[in-house]
């Protein structure tokens, strides 16, 4: 059994059905929410999307949005100008090239403005049920600390983790790593003494 498999077993026992904290009801909503979540808490994004999703119900709605108005509607998520450009640009391309639908394909999804592999894998795994490892800051930090791989490059980390686990576990594993990184293996003052992975963690800076 690989170390990643042991980690997955422990984390999925701790988080039996790991899901995202972002609220959404379809692939487009999740795509928009993930774009807005960059350097912002999921709780704040959920506050913003509660009204946003009622107003903008299709890719065409976003594509036709007034940028100045949309910027103010998402302002509290931070970096609102660049996020507005990303969401509107992304949806314009969805309308022009994909019939207004989010493509259930990683290579196609990463051609959308504002969409990288992390976002694409998160949408594929959670909205489409297509396995993917979404490497955000939590997954990157926790995986490095555990010694699952040694890289600061999200794509290299994604590929390294993918080799160590069966495809069917990819989405649940990355979702669980995100939860673990938020609740236990935090960037500052990780709760190592309470960690279910303490005995198999190789991080030399573990706290007592």
C-alpha positions in Angstrom: 0.0 0.0 0.0 1.4 3.4 -0.9 1.7 6.1 1.7 -0.9 8.1 -0.2 -3.3 5.2 0.1 -2.7 5.0 3.9 -3.3 8.8 4.1 -6.4 8.5 2.1 -7.7 5.6 4.3 -7.2 7.7 7.4 -8.6 11.0 6.0 -11.7 9.3 4.4 -12.4 7.7 7.8 -12.2 11.1 9.4 -14.2 12.7 6.5 -16.4 9.9 5.1 -18.1 12.0 2.5 -15.8 15.0 1.9 -17.5 17.7 -0.1 -16.8 21.3 -0.9 -17.8 24.2 1.4 -18.9 26.2 -1.7 -22.6 26.1 -2.4 -23.8 25.4 -5.9 -26.4 23.5 -7.8 -24.8 23.0 -11.3 -21.4 23.0 -13.0 -21.7 26.7 -14.0 -22.4 27.8 -10.5 -19.5 25.8 -9.1 -17.2 27.2 -11.8 -18.1 30.8 -11.0 -17.8 30.1 -7.2 -14.3 28.6 -7.6 -13.1 31.5 -9.6 -14.5 33.9 -6.9 -12.9 31.8 -4.1 -9.3 32.7 -5.0 -7.8 34.3 -1.9 -11.2 34.5 -0.3 -13.0 32.4 2.2 -15.7 30.0 1.0 -18.1 31.5 3.5 -17.7 34.9 2.0 -18.2 33.5 -1.5 -21.3 31.7 -0.4 -22.7 35.0 0.9 -22.0 36.7 -2.5 -23.3 33.9 -4.7 -26.6 33.6 -2.7 -27.9 36.6 -4.6 -25.6 36.3 -7.6 -26.9 32.9 -8.6 -30.5 34.2 -8.5 -29.7 37.0 -10.9 -27.3 35.2 -13.3 -28.8 31.9 -14.3 -26.9 31.1 -17.5 -23.5 31.6 -19.1 -25.2 34.1 -21.4 -26.4 36.1 -18.4 -22.8 36.5 -17.1 -21.5 37.1 -20.7 -23.9 40.1 -21.0 -23.3 41.5 -17.5 -22.2 45.1 -17.2 -18.6 44.8 -15.9 -18.9 47.8 -13.6 -22.1 46.5 -12.0 -20.7 42.9 -11.7 -17.5 44.2 -10.1 -19.6 45.8 -7.3 -21.7 42.6 -6.9 -18.6 40.6 -6.2 -16.5 43.3 -4.6 -16.4 41.7 -1.1 -14.6 38.6 -2.5 -11.5 40.7 -3.2 -9.5 41.2 -6.5 -13.0 42.0 -7.9 -11.8 43.6 -11.1 -9.7 40.6 -12.2 -12.4 38.2 -11.0 -15.1 40.0 -13.0 -12.9 39.9 -16.1 -12.4 36.2 -15.6 -16.0 35.3 -15.0 -17.4 37.4 -17.8 -14.6 36.3 -20.2 -15.1 32.7 -19.2 -18.8 32.8 -19.9 -18.4 34.7 -23.2 -16.2 31.8 -24.4 -18.7 29.2 -23.0 -21.4 30.9 -25.1 -19.3 31.3 -28.2 -17.6 27.9 -28.2 -19.5 25.5 -26.0 -23.1 26.3 -26.4 -23.2 28.0 -23.0 -22.4 24.8 -21.2 -19.4 24.0 -19.1 -17.4 21.3 -20.9 -16.9 18.1 -18.9 -13.4 17.9 -20.2 -10.2 19.1 -18.5 -8.3 20.1 -21.7 -11.3 22.2 -22.9 -12.0 23.7 -19.5 -8.5 25.1 -19.0 -8.9 27.1 -22.3 -11.5 29.2 -20.4 -10.3 32.6 -19.1 -9.5 32.4 -15.3 -9.6 28.6 -15.3 -6.5 26.5 -14.4 -6.1 22.8 -13.6 -7.1 23.3 -10.0 -10.4 24.9 -10.9 -11.1 22.5 -13.7 -10.4 19.4 -11.5 -12.6 20.8 -8.8 -15.5 21.3 -11.2 -15.0 18.0 -12.9 -14.8 16.0 -9.7 -17.6 17.6 -7.8 -20.1 18.7 -10.4 -19.5 16.0 -13.1 -18.3 13.1 -11.1 -15.2 12.8 -13.2 -12.2 12.0 -11.0 -9.6 14.8 -10.5 -7.1 16.0 -8.0 -7.5 19.7 -7.3 -4.3 21.1 -5.9 -5.0 24.2 -4.0 -2.7 25.8 -1.3 -4.0 23.3 1.3 -3.4 20.2 -0.8 0.1 21.5 -1.8 1.1 22.3 1.8 -0.3 19.1 3.4 1.1 16.8 0.7 4.6 18.4 1.1 4.5 18.1 4.9 3.4 14.5 4.7 6.2 13.7 2.3 3.8 12.4 -0.4 5.8 14.5 -2.9 8.3 17.3 -2.9 7.2 20.2 -5.1 5.9 23.7 -5.0 4.4 23.3 -8.5 0.7 22.5 -8.3 0.7 20.6 -11.6 3.7 18.4 -10.7 2.0 17.7 -7.3 -1.2 16.7 -9.0 0.6 14.3 -11.3 2.7 12.9 -8.4 -0.4 12.2 -6.2 -2.4 10.8 -9.2 0.3 8.1 -9.6 -0.1 7.0 -6.0 -3.9 6.5 -5.9 -6.5 4.7 -8.0 -8.4 7.2 -10.1 -11.7 6.5 -8.4 -10.3 8.1 -5.1 -8.9 11.2 -6.6 -11.7 13.6 -6.0 -12.6 12.4 -2.4 -8.9 12.4 -1.5 -8.2 16.0 -2.6 -11.4 17.2 -1.0 -10.4 15.5 2.3 -6.9 17.0 2.0 -8.5 20.5 1.7 -10.6 19.9 4.8 -7.6 18.6 6.7 -5.5 21.6 5.7 -8.2 24.0 6.9 -9.1 22.3 10.1 -5.9 20.6 11.3 -2.8 21.0 9.2 -3.1 24.8 9.0 -0.4 27.0 7.6 0.3 28.5 11.0 0.1 26.6 14.3 -1.0 23.2 12.9 -2.7 20.9 15.5 -0.1 18.1 15.1 -1.0 16.4 18.4 -4.6 16.0 17.3 -3.8 14.9 13.7 -4.9 11.5 12.6 -1.8 11.3 10.4 0.7 12.3 13.1 2.5 8.9 13.2 3.0 8.7 9.4 3.8 12.4 8.9 7.5 13.2 8.0 7.3 16.9 8.5 10.4 17.9 10.7 8.6 20.9 12.2 5.7 19.1 13.7 4.4 20.8 16.9 4.3 19.0 20.2 
